[in-house]
Amino acid sequence: MTKPQPVPDEPATSRMGGGADPDAQPKASPNTRPTVDPATAPDPRLAARVNELEQENARLRAALATACSGCDDLQTVTVRNEDLRIAFDALERSRAAHADSERRLRAILDSAVGHAILTLAPDGRVTSWNPGAVRILGWTEEEAQGRPVAFLFPPEDVVAGVPDSLRLRALAEGRIQEERAFRRRDGSEVWGALTILPLQGAEDGYLWILHDRSDERRMEEAIADARKRACDILDSIDEALVALDRDYRVIYQNRRAEQLDHLPLSAIRGRRLWEIWPQLAGSDLEALCRKTMTERVPTGIEKRLDGEDTTLWLEIRILPTAEGVGCFSRDITMRKRAEEEVRASHERTVMILESISDAFYAVDHDWRFTYINRKAERLWGRSRDTLLGRRIWEAFPNVLGSEAFEAQKQAVRDGRETTIEVKSPILGDWAEISMYPSPDGLSVYFRDITARRRAQQALMQAKESAEAADQAKGKFLAAASHDLRQPLQALLLFVDVLKPHVQGSQGANALMHLGRGLDALKELLDSLLDMSRLDAGVVQPNIENVPMVPLFDHIAASYRPVAAAKGLELHVLSCNAAARTDRTLLTRMVRNLVENALRYTERGRIDIECRQAGGRLLIEVRDTGIGIPPDHLERIWEEFHQVGNPERDRNRGLGLGLAIVRRLSQLLNHPVDVQSKPGQGTSFVIALPPGRAVERQLSPAEAAATTGHGRFAVVVDDDAIVLLGLETIFREWGYEVLVAGSAEKAVEALRRSGRRPDLVVADYRLREGRLGTDAVAGIRALFEEAGGPPVPGLILTGETGPECERDAAVLGLGIIHKPVTPRQLSHALGELLGLR
């Protein structure tokens, strides 16, 4: 057996040993395996080949050990070792290529910042996380590594098990894609397009690629929203819209179009126009549509469509669009009907204008005749064919500068309807002209009213004569009442003065009858005075807040004794309210109604009541008297009309009380309603506007008006009898009295005495044109004190004109009209002294 020969140039250290050369390739050893960096693991086929070589090397070692007693077959070992070296070189190259591939893949993943790319373990935990994932989702790779992927999903998706279901679907389908919302690190949401791929098998995990589509989605949503708004706008317009492409196929129609054709968009989209509506083939509408499509110009038409039961008019406009054309249709049936109605109305108007009795013509804004009816032709004596289209002054030159033509121009400037009566410059007679401006010009109606004007002039003359007679009557009544009231005033005062001096029942009875006769005469004069003053229009109401309680107390005190004397019950029910009225005039209305009830009630009762209803204050006077027949309910307001008094019994008055109530009602605007049943009674109700309640306390001076207590009174009157009567009654009441027939005498006497009077009573009209108001002013000036109140004054007069009331108001004087009873005078004095 030969020794093995040494291998030439073999280094001192055998290749089988573990040499110290750091650059040398690792030696194979039967007991050791080459170490491989796990990060650069070799290809599995190379590893298998190395394993085979190691096994073969082990068998060779065993054979050598058995065959040559520990001597190696160096040549064989050398060959095998070289094979092993070559295998390790290939393995190293594979490992380098794998590392380079990993570096390139890592570079690709790191550069893909527009996508979040991550790998998951089979159980869903994150195993890798690229910079795109950091940018899109916000978590760093360290924060994401090893976490279950559920942290990327909204809580509701986690509860619904979405992450697990996605992994199962990826395994089942091999690849899945979908879009959904994902959660960012800051809590916001990102909309992403997700692709999931399983890696090799279930044991290798998954690859997730997430593309951020948030901006794209927002843009898509904005586009969808804009498209929806556009559709909403198109659906809201009153016109029907059908849009066609270049092949005349329907691409859109709005809701109004669906209402007209009764076809949903889904049923006609993509179909040609004449396939949907065969009747359009060869029609003028198809020709217009083709014209717009080819020439790109708008076209339009008004089309009448006749159905079985209805007729529809459409206004159709065809406009070029980028896709093709848009057909806009608007229902104009109502407009067409209105136009037909206008035409019919015009024909009716012409028929009416031709048949009316008034002459009529119309002019435009250039004053050219646009219409003339037959009546105008006949009045003018001119044919309308020769006038139409000509200016009015060209046809009738004399209208220029006339009152009638100036009125027409003014009506056009003001735009206001006007009617005048003038001398017609064309007809030469009186004409009533009515002018009606319009957007088209001016319409003029005119008629010859010469005969009517003559009749009106005759009526005017008759009216003026009647008014003159009425004024004469009023002046006569005023003068007669003024002349009669002077002696009557004295008689009334002296009757009251005589009462304490008449002895015996016979004298007292005669004095009583005298007083009643004088009261009746006073009532007559008062009524005549009231009527004359109301008819003359000199009564001016003084509107104020008037409380009802004092007024009702006064009425009750005045008429309860009268009612008791007739055996009647008088019930007065006041209310704590006030009215906006004239105190004196309202009192007169109520007194007249109460006196009317007393005259016509023989048994039963009389009720005077105040209440509020319907925002008004109502005063009712109700009796159980003879009542009023229905045919007399309007006549009772006439002068001197009386119900059931044909004999003119003076105990039932003169028939002027209700006439005065009616006039005062109209003056104060206090409506009076009457209801009555013959034999059962009558009710009068006055309606007043409510006012503000004003409490008024009776002053001690008013309560003690008829007990003078030594007060100093100055009385001025130019009638000796009246002056004597006033002096007597004042002295009976306990006053100290200074009487004078003129203002000068009163001032002179007071200057001598130096005593300041407590009140002044003066007649208004004195001799030599002097006035009682001047007398009061002179007396006040004589005793004028800085800051002190003026001397109270009362004007006692029979005047009916407004001058007296105006002059008294200037000085703040009370006023009372003659003749007055002592009771009325005492009441007036109480109010006068109560002002102090």
ZAMARGU-4260 file (C-alpha; in steps of 0.2 Angstrom, whole numbers, plus 5000, padded with zeros to 4 digits):
<rodrens>
0) 5000/5000/5000 | 5008/5016/4995 | 5008/5032/5005 | 4998/5046/4999 | 5008/5059/4990
5) 5008/5077/4997 | 4999/5089/4986 | 5011/5103/4979 | 5009/5120/4985 | 4998/5115/4999
10) 4999/5128/5013 | 5006/5122/5029 | 4989/5122/5037 | 4977/5109/5029 | 4961/5116/5021
15) 4952/5104/5033 | 4959/5113/5048 | 4952/5130/5055 | 4965/5141/5047 | 4969/5158/5054
20) 4968/5167/5038 | 4954/5179/5040 | 4951/5181/5021 | 4951/5162/5018 | 4934/5154/5015
25) 4927/5144/5030 | 4933/5126/5030 | 4921/5111/5030 | 4923/5100/5045 | 4914/5084/5049
30) 4909/5091/5066 | 4905/5109/5061 | 4892/5117/5049 | 4895/5134/5041 | 4887/5148/5050
35) 4875/5158/5040 | 4869/5176/5044 | 4850/5174/5048 | 4847/5191/5040 | 4855/5185/5024
40) 4849/5167/5024 | 4854/5157/5008 | 4842/5150/4995 | 4835/5133/5001 | 4841/5123/4986
45) 4859/5129/4990 | 4857/5124/5008 | 4851/5107/5003 | 4866/5105/4991 | 4878/5110/5005
50) 4870/5097/5017 | 4872/5083/5003 | 4891/5088/5001 | 4893/5087/5020 | 4886/5070/5021
55) 4897/5064/5006 | 4912/5071/5015 | 4907/5061/5031 | 4906/5045/5021 | 4923/5048/5013
60) 4931/5051/5030 | 4924/5035/5037 | 4930/5025/5021 | 4948/5032/5023 | 4949/5028/5041
65) 4944/5010/5038 | 4955/5007/5022 | 4972/5015/5026 | 4974/5015/5045 | 4972/5033/5047
70) 4980/5039/5031 | 4970/5051/5021 | 4967/5049/5002 | 4972/5067/5000 | 4968/5068/4982
75) 4950/5063/4985 | 4948/5074/5000 | 4955/5088/4990 | 4943/5086/4976 | 4929/5085/4988
80) 4935/5100/4998 | 4935/5110/4982 | 4917/5105/4978 | 4913/5111/4995 | 4922/5128/4993
85) 4913/5130/4976 | 4896/5127/4985 | 4901/5139/4998 | 4905/5152/4985 | 4888/5150/4977
90) 4880/5151/4994 | 4889/5168/4997 | 4884/5175/4981 | 4866/5170/4984 | 4867/5178/5001
95) 4874/5194/4994 | 4861/5194/4980 | 4847/5191/4993 | 4854/5205/5004 | 4854/5217/4989
100) 4837/5212/4984 | 4831/5216/5002 | 4840/5233/5001 | 4832/5237/4984 | 4815/5231/4991
105) 4817/5241/5006 | 4822/5257/4996 | 4806/5254/4985 | 4795/5253/5001 | 4803/5268/5009
110) 4801/5278/4993 | 4783/5274/4991 | 4777/5288/5003 | 4760/5289/4993 | 4755/5272/5000
115) 4755/5265/5017 | 4763/5247/5014 | 4763/5235/5029 | 4764/5217/5032 | 4755/5207/5045
120) 4758/5191/5054 | 4745/5177/5052 | 4737/5183/5068 | 4735/5201/5061 | 4749/5209/5070
125) 4760/5222/5061 | 4777/5216/5056 | 4783/5230/5045 | 4778/5248/5042 | 4784/5260/5028
130) 4786/5279/5029 | 4771/5281/5018 | 4761/5273/5033 | 4769/5285/5044 | 4764/5300/5033
135) 4746/5294/5030 | 4742/5286/5047 | 4753/5296/5059 | 4760/5281/5069 | 4779/5278/5069
140) 4785/5261/5064 | 4790/5258/5082 | 4773/5263/5088 | 4764/5251/5076 | 4776/5236/5076
145) 4768/5221/5084 | 4751/5229/5087 | 4735/5221/5081 | 4729/5229/5065 | 4712/5233/5073
150) 4720/5250/5080 | 4718/5257/5062 | 4699/5255/5061 | 4685/5266/5069 | 4678/5258/5085
155) 4662/5253/5076 | 4671/5243/5063 | 4681/5235/5077 | 4665/5230/5086 | 4658/5223/5070
160) 4673/5212/5067 | 4679/5220/5051 | 4698/5217/5053 | 4695/5199/5055 | 4683/5197/5041
165) 4695/5206/5029 | 4709/5193/5033 | 4697/5179/5030 | 4691/5186/5014 | 4709/5188/5008
170) 4713/5170/5012 | 4697/5164/5003 | 4698/5175/4987 | 4717/5177/4986 | 4716/5196/4983
175) 4703/5209/4989 | 4701/5228/4986 | 4689/5240/4994 | 4687/5258/5001 | 4683/5262/5018
180) 4688/5275/5032 | 4703/5272/5043 | 4708/5280/5060 | 4723/5291/5061 | 4734/5293/5076
185) 4727/5311/5080 | 4709/5303/5080 | 4704/5310/5063 | 4698/5299/5048 | 4707/5295/5032
190) 4698/5288/5017 | 4708/5274/5009 | 4708/5262/4995 | 4714/5245/5003 | 4722/5230/4994
195) 4726/5214/5004 | 4737/5200/4997 | 4741/5184/5007 | 4760/5180/5007 | 4764/5163/5001
200) 4753/5154/5013 | 4743/5156/5028 | 4759/5154/5039 | 4767/5169/5030 | 4755/5183/5034
205) 4748/5197/5023 | 4753/5212/5013 | 4742/5227/5015 | 4743/5242/5003 | 4733/5257/5008
210) 4731/5272/4996 | 4725/5289/5004 | 4710/5294/4993 | 4703/5307/5006 | 4706/5322/4994
215) 4699/5312/4979 | 4684/5307/4989 | 4681/5325/4995 | 4682/5330/4976 | 4671/5316/4971
220) 4659/5321/4985 | 4660/5340/4979 | 4657/5335/4961 | 4642/5324/4966 | 4635/5338/4977
225) 4637/5350/4963 | 4629/5338/4951 | 4615/5335/4964 | 4613/5354/4966 | 4613/5356/4947
230) 4599/5343/4946 | 4590/5351/4960 | 4590/5367/4951 | 4585/5360/4935 | 4571/5350/4944
235) 4565/5366/4952 | 4563/5377/4936 | 4546/5378/4928 | 4553/5373/4911 | 4554/5355/4906
240) 4572/5350/4900 | 4577/5335/4889 | 4596/5335/4885 | 4601/5325/4869 | 4619/5320/4864
245) 4625/5321/4846 | 4616/5305/4841 | 4599/5312/4847 | 4599/5300/4862 | 4592/5306/4878
250) 4605/5309/4892 | 4595/5318/4904 | 4577/5325/4908 | 4572/5335/4923 | 4557/5332/4935
255) 4546/5344/4925 | 4549/5335/4909 | 4544/5318/4918 | 4527/5327/4923 | 4524/5331/4905
260) 4529/5315/4896 | 4525/5303/4910 | 4541/5294/4907 | 4554/5291/4920 | 4572/5295/4915
265) 4577/5277/4917 | 4565/5272/4903 | 4571/5284/4890 | 4590/5287/4894 | 4600/5281/4879
270) 4585/5280/4867 | 4584/5292/4852 | 4571/5306/4852 | 4560/5298/4838 | 4561/5281/4846
275) 4553/5288/4861 | 4541/5300/4853 | 4537/5293/4835 | 4525/5307/4831 | 4540/5319/4831
280) 4548/5310/4816 | 4547/5322/4801 | 4539/5336/4811 | 4544/5354/4811 | 4550/5351/4829
285) 4562/5338/4822 | 4568/5350/4809 | 4572/5363/4822 | 4581/5351/4833 | 4592/5345/4818
290) 4595/5364/4813 | 4601/5368/4831 | 4612/5352/4831 | 4621/5355/4814 | 4621/5374/4814
295) 4624/5377/4833 | 4611/5391/4833 | 4596/5392/4845 | 4579/5389/4838 | 4561/5390/4846
300) 4543/5387/4842 | 4526/5387/4850 | 4517/5371/4848 | 4499/5366/4851 | 4496/5348/4856
305) 4479/5341/4856 | 4474/5327/4867 | 4458/5317/4869 | 4451/5328/4882 | 4464/5343/4884
310) 4474/5355/4873 | 4491/5359/4878 | 4502/5374/4872 | 4521/5372/4874 | 4534/5385/4871
315) 4549/5375/4865 | 4567/5382/4864 | 4581/5372/4858 | 4599/5377/4863 | 4616/5370/4858
320) 4626/5362/4872 | 4643/5354/4873 | 4635/5336/4872 | 4622/5340/4859 | 4606/5350/4862
325) 4595/5355/4876 | 4576/5356/4873 | 4567/5367/4885 | 4548/5367/4885 | 4537/5378/4895
330) 4518/5376/4897 | 4510/5392/4890 | 4492/5385/4890 | 4486/5398/4903 | 4495/5412/4893
335) 4487/5406/4877 | 4470/5405/4886 | 4473/5423/4893 | 4477/5429/4876 | 4462/5422/4869
340) 4452/5429/4884 | 4460/5446/4880 | 4455/5445/4862 | 4438/5440/4867 | 4438/5454/4880
345) 4444/5467/4868 | 4430/5462/4856 | 4417/5463/4871 | 4425/5480/4875 | 4423/5486/4858
350) 4405/5480/4857 | 4401/5489/4874 | 4410/5505/4869 | 4400/5505/4853 | 4383/5503/4862
355) 4386/5515/4877 | 4377/5531/4877 | 4393/5541/4882 | 4405/5546/4868 | 4422/5539/4870
360) 4439/5541/4862 | 4457/5535/4866 | 4474/5543/4863 | 4491/5536/4864 | 4506/5545/4872
365) 4508/5556/4857 | 4490/5561/4858 | 4485/5552/4842 | 4468/5545/4841 | 4468/5526/4843
370) 4449/5523/4845 | 4433/5533/4843 | 4416/5525/4845 | 4400/5529/4835 | 4393/5541/4849
375) 4409/5552/4847 | 4407/5552/4828 | 4389/5558/4830 | 4393/5572/4842 | 4408/5578/4833
380) 4400/5576/4816 | 4416/5568/4809 | 4420/5551/4803 | 4432/5541/4814 | 4441/5535/4798
385) 4447/5553/4795 | 4453/5555/4813 | 4461/5539/4819 | 4480/5541/4819 | 4480/5560/4819
390) 4485/5571/4834 | 4470/5578/4844 | 4475/5596/4840 | 4477/5592/4822 | 4459/5586/4821
395) 4452/5600/4832 | 4464/5615/4833 | 4453/5624/4846 | 4457/5612/4860 | 4474/5619/4862
400) 4474/5630/4878 | 4457/5625/4883 | 4452/5620/4901 | 4447/5602/4895 | 4463/5598/4886
405) 4474/5605/4901 | 4464/5594/4913 | 4468/5579/4901 | 4486/5583/4902 | 4486/5585/4921
410) 4477/5568/4922 | 4491/5560/4912 | 4505/5568/4922 | 4497/5563/4939 | 4492/5546/4933
415) 4475/5548/4942 | 4457/5546/4936 | 4449/5563/4935 | 4431/5569/4931 | 4427/5587/4927
420) 4412/5597/4920 | 4418/5611/4908 | 4413/5620/4892 | 4418/5608/4878 | 4430/5617/4865
425) 4423/5605/4852 | 4405/5604/4856 | 4403/5622/4862 | 4391/5616/4876 | 4393/5609/4894
430) 4401/5592/4895 | 4406/5580/4908 | 4423/5572/4904 | 4430/5557/4913 | 4448/5554/4910
435) 4457/5537/4914 | 4476/5536/4911 | 4483/5519/4906 | 4500/5513/4901 | 4494/5515/4883
440) 4489/5533/4884 | 4472/5541/4890 | 4454/5535/4888 | 4441/5549/4888 | 4422/5547/4891
445) 4412/5563/4888 | 4393/5567/4887 | 4383/5583/4884 | 4376/5589/4901 | 4370/5606/4895
450) 4352/5601/4901 | 4358/5594/4917 | 4368/5609/4921 | 4353/5620/4918 | 4343/5609/4930
455) 4357/5610/4943 | 4357/5628/4942 | 4339/5629/4945 | 4341/5617/4960 | 4355/5627/4966
460) 4345/5643/4966 | 4331/5634/4975 | 4343/5627/4988 | 4351/5645/4991 | 4333/5652/4993
465) 4329/5638/5005 | 4345/5641/5015 | 4342/5659/5015 | 4324/5656/5022 | 4331/5643/5035
470) 4344/5656/5040 | 4331/5669/5042 | 4321/5657/5052 | 4336/5654/5063 | 4340/5672/5065
475) 4321/5676/5069 | 4321/5662/5082 | 4337/5668/5090 | 4331/5686/5090 | 4314/5681/5097
480) 4321/5670/5110 | 4334/5683/5115 | 4321/5697/5117 | 4309/5685/5126 | 4322/5678/5138
485) 4326/5695/5146 | 4309/5698/5155 | 4307/5680/5158 | 4324/5679/5167 | 4317/5693/5179
490) 4301/5684/5181 | 4309/5667/5186 | 4320/5676/5199 | 4306/5686/5206 | 4295/5671/5208
495) 4308/5663/5219 | 4310/5679/5229 | 4291/5680/5232 | 4289/5663/5239 | 4294/5668/5257
500) 4282/5683/5256 | 4266/5675/5250 | 4254/5671/5264 | 4239/5658/5263 | 4236/5643/5253
505) 4227/5653/5239 | 4242/5664/5236 | 4254/5650/5237 | 4244/5640/5225 | 4243/5655/5213
510) 4262/5657/5214 | 4264/5639/5211 | 4254/5640/5195 | 4264/5655/5190 | 4280/5646/5192
515) 4274/5631/5182 | 4269/5643/5168 | 4286/5651/5168 | 4295/5634/5168 | 4285/5629/5153
520) 4289/5646/5144 | 4307/5643/5149 | 4307/5626/5142 | 4300/5632/5125 | 4313/5646/5124
525) 4327/5634/5129 | 4322/5622/5116 | 4321/5635/5103 | 4338/5642/5108 | 4346/5624/5107
530) 4338/5621/5090 | 4343/5638/5083 | 4361/5636/5089 | 4363/5618/5083 | 4356/5623/5066
535) 4367/5638/5065 | 4382/5627/5068 | 4389/5638/5082 | 4390/5624/5096 | 4407/5618/5098
540) 4409/5603/5109 | 4422/5603/5123 | 4428/5585/5123 | 4435/5579/5140 | 4435/5564/5152
545) 4418/5565/5160 | 4415/5553/5175 | 4398/5545/5175 | 4395/5544/5194 | 4392/5563/5196
550) 4382/5564/5180 | 4370/5550/5186 | 4369/5558/5204 | 4364/5574/5196 | 4351/5566/5185
555) 4344/5556/5200 | 4343/5571/5211 | 4334/5581/5198 | 4321/5569/5192 | 4318/5557/5207
560) 4305/5569/5215 | 4297/5572/5198 | 4295/5553/5196 | 4288/5551/5213 | 4275/5564/5210
565) 4269/5554/5196 | 4269/5538/5206 | 4284/5531/5196 | 4299/5522/5202 | 4315/5529/5196
570) 4330/5517/5196 | 4348/5524/5193 | 4362/5512/5191 | 4379/5521/5187 | 4396/5513/5184
575) 4413/5518/5189 | 4419/5524/5172 | 4422/5539/5161 | 4418/5544/5143 | 4426/5555/5131
580) 4412/5568/5128 | 4406/5586/5131 | 4399/5586/5149 | 4386/5599/5146 | 4379/5592/5129
585) 4379/5574/5136 | 4369/5580/5151 | 4357/5588/5140 | 4355/5572/5129 | 4352/5561/5145
590) 4340/5574/5153 | 4329/5575/5137 | 4328/5556/5136 | 4323/5555/5154 | 4310/5569/5152
595) 4303/5560/5137 | 4301/5545/5147 | 4292/5554/5161 | 4280/5562/5149 | 4275/5545/5141
600) 4275/5534/5156 | 4259/5534/5167 | 4264/5519/5178 | 4278/5507/5181 | 4296/5512/5182
605) 4310/5521/5173 | 4328/5514/5173 | 4344/5524/5169 | 4358/5512/5168 | 4377/5514/5163
610) 4387/5499/5157 | 4402/5494/5146 | 4401/5483/5131 | 4410/5480/5115 | 4423/5493/5119
615) 4410/5506/5121 | 4402/5515/5136 | 4383/5513/5135 | 4369/5524/5143 | 4352/5517/5143
620) 4336/5526/5147 | 4322/5513/5148 | 4303/5515/5153 | 4287/5505/5154 | 4277/5519/5145
625) 4265/5519/5130 | 4279/5514/5118 | 4281/5519/5100 | 4273/5511/5085 | 4285/5505/5071
630) 4280/5518/5058 | 4284/5532/5070 | 4302/5525/5075 | 4310/5537/5062 | 4298/5551/5064
635) 4301/5554/5083 | 4317/5563/5078 | 4308/5576/5069 | 4304/5593/5076 | 4287/5595/5085
640) 4283/5577/5081 | 4274/5568/5096 | 4267/5551/5098 | 4249/5550/5105 | 4247/5569/5108
645) 4235/5575/5094 | 4228/5588/5106 | 4246/5596/5108 | 4245/5594/5127 | 4258/5606/5133
650) 4261/5594/5148 | 4269/5582/5136 | 4281/5595/5129 | 4284/5603/5112 | 4291/5588/5103
655) 4308/5596/5102 | 4317/5585/5115 | 4322/5570/5104 | 4326/5582/5089 | 4339/5590/5100
660) 4345/5573/5105 | 4347/5568/5087 | 4357/5584/5083 | 4368/5582/5098 | 4371/5564/5094
665) 4377/5569/5076 | 4388/5583/5083 | 4396/5572/5097 | 4397/5556/5086 | 4387/5547/5100
670) 4375/5535/5090 | 4358/5533/5098 | 4348/5517/5096 | 4329/5515/5100 | 4319/5500/5103
675) 4301/5500/5107 | 4285/5489/5109 | 4268/5498/5109 | 4260/5496/5126 | 4276/5489/5134
680) 4289/5503/5134 | 4304/5511/5125 | 4323/5509/5127 | 4335/5523/5121 | 4354/5518/5121
685) 4368/5531/5119 | 4385/5524/5114 | 4400/5534/5119 | 4419/5531/5118 | 4427/5526/5134
690) 4438/5538/5143 | 4450/5539/5158 | 4441/5540/5175 | 4444/5556/5184 | 4439/5558/5202
695) 4432/5575/5207 | 4428/5580/5225 | 4414/5592/5228 | 4422/5608/5235 | 4415/5616/5250
700) 4412/5632/5240 | 4400/5622/5228 | 4391/5614/5242 | 4388/5631/5250 | 4384/5641/5234
705) 4366/5646/5239 | 4372/5651/5256 | 4383/5667/5252 | 4390/5668/5270 | 4393/5687/5266
710) 4403/5684/5250 | 4404/5700/5239 | 4396/5698/5222 | 4396/5711/5208 | 4382/5710/5195
715) 4382/5719/5179 | 4367/5720/5167 | 4360/5734/5156 | 4342/5727/5159 | 4335/5735/5174
720) 4322/5721/5178 | 4335/5707/5176 | 4347/5717/5187 | 4334/5719/5200 | 4330/5701/5200
725) 4348/5696/5201 | 4351/5708/5216 | 4336/5701/5225 | 4340/5683/5223 | 4358/5685/5228
730) 4353/5695/5244 | 4341/5681/5248 | 4355/5669/5247 | 4366/5679/5259 | 4378/5688/5247
735) 4383/5706/5248 | 4379/5713/5231 | 4385/5728/5220 | 4374/5730/5205 | 4379/5741/5189
740) 4371/5744/5172 | 4388/5745/5164 | 4406/5740/5166 | 4412/5758/5169 | 4400/5760/5183
745) 4405/5744/5191 | 4424/5748/5190 | 4421/5765/5197 | 4411/5759/5212 | 4424/5746/5216
750) 4438/5758/5215 | 4429/5769/5228 | 4425/5755/5239 | 4442/5746/5237 | 4434/5729/5241
755) 4439/5714/5230 | 4424/5705/5224 | 4422/5686/5227 | 4414/5684/5210 | 4407/5694/5195
760) 4391/5690/5186 | 4389/5700/5170 | 4378/5700/5154 | 4387/5698/5138 | 4380/5711/5127
765) 4379/5728/5136 | 4374/5745/5130 | 4385/5756/5118 | 4393/5740/5110 | 4402/5735/5127
770) 4404/5717/5132 | 4402/5709/5149 | 4419/5700/5146 | 4427/5718/5145 | 4418/5721/5162
775) 4426/5706/5170 | 4443/5710/5163 | 4442/5728/5169 | 4437/5722/5187 | 4451/5709/5187
780) 4464/5722/5182 | 4458/5733/5196 | 4462/5720/5209 | 4476/5711/5200 | 4489/5703/5212
785) 4506/5696/5207 | 4504/5677/5207 | 4486/5678/5214 | 4471/5669/5206 | 4459/5680/5195
790) 4442/5685/5201 | 4430/5671/5196 | 4417/5677/5183 | 4401/5670/5175 | 4393/5677/5159
795) 4374/5676/5160 | 4368/5679/5142 | 4354/5676/5129 | 4367/5676/5114 | 4367/5661/5102
800) 4382/5666/5092 | 4400/5659/5094 | 4407/5676/5099 | 4401/5674/5117 | 4408/5657/5120
805) 4425/5662/5112 | 4427/5678/5122 | 4422/5669/5138 | 4435/5655/5135 | 4449/5667/5132
810) 4446/5673/5150 | 4442/5657/5158 | 4424/5662/5162 | 4409/5651/5165 | 4394/5654/5154
815) 4376/5651/5157 | 4362/5655/5145 | 4346/5665/5149 | 4333/5661/5156 | 4340/5652/5170
820) 4331/5646/5186 | 4337/5650/5203 | 4342/5631/5204 | 4352/5632/5188 | 4360/5648/5194
825) 4365/5641/5210 | 4373/5625/5202 | 4383/5637/5190 | 4389/5647/5205 | 4394/5631/5214
830) 4405/5625/5200 | 4412/5643/5198 | 4417/5644/5216 | 4423/5626/5217 | 4437/5631/5205
835) 4445/5642/5218
</rodrens>
